[in-house]
Amino acid sequence: MPFKISVFLLHLLSEQSMRPVASILLWIGLVLAGSGYLWLITRPRHHFVRRPKHQV
């Protein structure tokens, strides 16, 4: 799936009129991917453990 998206972006980049839009989308994608990757690295590991529900 990401391969198709990258091919689509490359096709947009080849179109002269769509180049600004494609570059903006590319930057947004890079920023989102980078921030998501950093969030995965930096978040505490203990969130993976299922906590028991609090008794009301």
N, C-alpha and C positions, 0 to 999 in steps of 0.2 A: 504493500500500500504506500509506504513512504517513497518508494522508487517511482511510482506513478505520479505522485505529487511533485517530486523533483523534476521529472520529465516535463510535467505541465508547466512548472515555473521556468524551466529552460526554454520552452516554447514561447512563453510570454516574454521572456527576455529577448528572444530573437525578433519579436514584433517590435518595431521601432516606437510605435505609439503607446504600447503597453509597458514600456520599459520602466517608467517611474513607479507605476502601480506594482509591477512584479518585484522591483527592488524593495519597496516598502513592505510588501508581504513577506519577502525573504528575510528582511531584518526583523520583522515581528516574530516570524517563526524561529529564527535563531535566538532571539531574546527569550522567548517562551521556553524553548528547549533548554537553554542554559540555566534559566532560573529554576525550572522544574528539576533539572539534574542536581543543581546546588542544594535545592530544598530536600531532595531525596538523600543527599550525602549528609547534610547538617542536622536533619531532624533526629531527635532521640530515638534510639532503638526500642525503648520499652513501650512505645505505642503499639508495637506489633503484638504484645501480650494482651490477651483478652482480660479486661478487668472484671471482677465480679460486680454485678449490679448492686447498687446501694439499697439497703432495706429502708422502705419509707415508714 
